[in-house]
Amino acid sequence: MTNTEQPVFRPLNRPVRLGYVGAGNLAQRVHLPNFASLPGCELVALAEVRRSLGEEVQRRFGIAKLYAGHRAMAADPEVDAIAVSAPFALQGEIARECLLAGKHVFMEKPMAISLAQAGRILAAAREGGARLMVAYMKRYDAGNELAHGVIQEWRRTGEHGRLLYVRAHGFCGDWLAGIDAPVARSEEPPPAAPREEHLPAWLPREYGGRYVGFLQQYTHNINLLRFLLDADDDARVAHVDLDPDGRTGVVILQVAGARCVLETGQLRYHRWDEHTQAYFERGWVHTWAPPLLLRNAVAEVEIYRSDLPEAGGAPGGLDEHGVQHTITRALPEPRWSWAYKREAEHFVESLRTGAPFCSSGEDTRTDVRLMEEIYRDWLNAQT
Ligand SMILES: NC(=O)c1ccc[n+]([C@@H]2O[C@H](COP(=O)([O-])OP(=O)(O)OC[C@H]3O[C@@H](n4cnc5c(N)ncnc54)[C@H](O)[C@@H]3O)[C@@H](O)[C@H]2O)c1
């Protein structure tokens, strides 16, 4: 079975009764407001270890039940599915226990910080007969969906020649984009978030921080590359060149037969410096990410074509070789939409209808594998 194939699940055929674990930043700013606004979803329970924070967020969102931890929630028969956002390695362990208890899970990325942890989480999903979706919101951005459709079509028809190269650039910036959703904070200390035991066994522990920092950020870009190129597990690392910070540099990948370059770094940019461009022999498809928490902004998409006249195209002159050049800024639909809200909608609707997830846990295993390969290659090159 390739990692995009999923077993068929019975549709729920009614609103999903959702429990949410972890009333932290992302829950309050993004996921709780989004899930609460969906007609197909009933937010029935919240789990938060920090009591006063849990009570305040419960009050604000009018959630009926409050649990002191995810295990009590996972035992609640009135909860169909659980969403979780928490520190990087901890959220995978919370997800694993919820899946084992038979609850469908929506979890923030990264699913896992090692293949071994990913394997345990996916085994729990199989054992519990439950489904796992990882919240790679870029796959639900209407602009990226449009770019994906064009790339898929050009590759199928060959109308703009061979796919030559894909460039993914991720230098980050201000992801909050001035979001003004109120965020309740707590003086209570957060629960321990174990990390060491979930790191890859081969990774020298002094590289743990750099590895997790790199993985949690650029897993987004690699996951998007695989989405744009319809790649399941057909992806490998060809070359890695990172600075000693373990973050700035370039990674060359082969993804679904195409050479891809991932450019990684970090800027104090006032917007969000991320774009991905697929070059064909006679055109390109280029998509620019919006600042992440800027509600209802979609990726901007530019399509360049250098058509031979028989291929048709927009009115305009021909160059000295008889080629017509056009650039279009295609507008995706829905034009005003938020990737995070659409991913929440996708989770709920997929449970209601039994449709497969576009970003399943099984599929995401490939991203975790590639991250291990990148860091192993980099460390091997250092020694
Ligand atoms: N997709 C994106 O664009 C994006 C952006 C930022 C962060 N993230 C992801 O979000 C996650 C961080 O989320 P956050 O900033 O909201 O975290 P956070 O630390 O602010 O909140 C986590 C909350 O979970 C609670 N908690 C921990 N264990 C618990 C348990 N067993 N039961 C109940 N509650 C428990 C903690 O007390 C805390 O309040 C990270 O994994 C990160 O990768 C994703």
The ligand as a Gaussian input file, in Angstrom:
#p B3LYP/6-31G(d) Opt

LIG

0 1
 N        0.382000      24.977000      11.189000
 C        0.982000      26.076000      11.570000
 O        1.111000      27.028000      10.832000
 C        1.490000      26.181000      12.975000
 C        1.898000      27.422000      13.467000
 C        2.356000      27.477000      14.776000
 C        2.400000      26.346000      15.583000
 N        2.006000      25.154000      15.040000
 C        2.051000      23.926000      15.842000
 O        1.271000      24.080000      17.010000
 C        1.877000      23.412000      18.076000
 C        2.006000      24.329000      19.259000
 O        0.749000      24.734000      19.631000
 P        0.566000      25.890000      20.693000
 O        1.457000      27.037000      20.360000
 O       -0.878000      26.137000      20.824000
 O        1.139000      25.190000      22.026000
 P        1.026000      25.733000      23.490000
 O        2.220000      25.216000      24.213000
 O        0.719000      27.206000      23.521000
 O       -0.284000      25.009000      24.057000
 C       -0.335000      23.661000      24.350000
 C       -1.295000      23.477000      25.532000
 O       -1.501000      22.090000      25.735000
 C       -1.630000      21.842000      27.107000
 N       -1.374000      20.415000      27.300000
 C       -0.195000      19.754000      27.199000
 N       -0.376000      18.443000      27.415000
 C       -1.688000      18.257000      27.614000
 C       -2.487000      17.094000      27.861000
 N       -1.942000      15.880000      27.966000
 N       -3.821000      17.260000      28.020000
 C       -4.364000      18.490000      27.954000
 N       -3.658000      19.626000      27.714000
 C       -2.335000      19.499000      27.564000
 C       -0.612000      22.780000      27.738000
 O       -0.896000      23.052000      29.093000
 C       -0.745000      24.014000      26.841000
 O       -1.643000      24.969000      27.386000
 C        3.242000      22.973000      17.644000
 O        3.252000      21.584000      17.505000
 C        3.462000      23.655000      16.320000
 O        4.134000      22.854000      15.383000
 C        1.550000      25.067000      13.780000

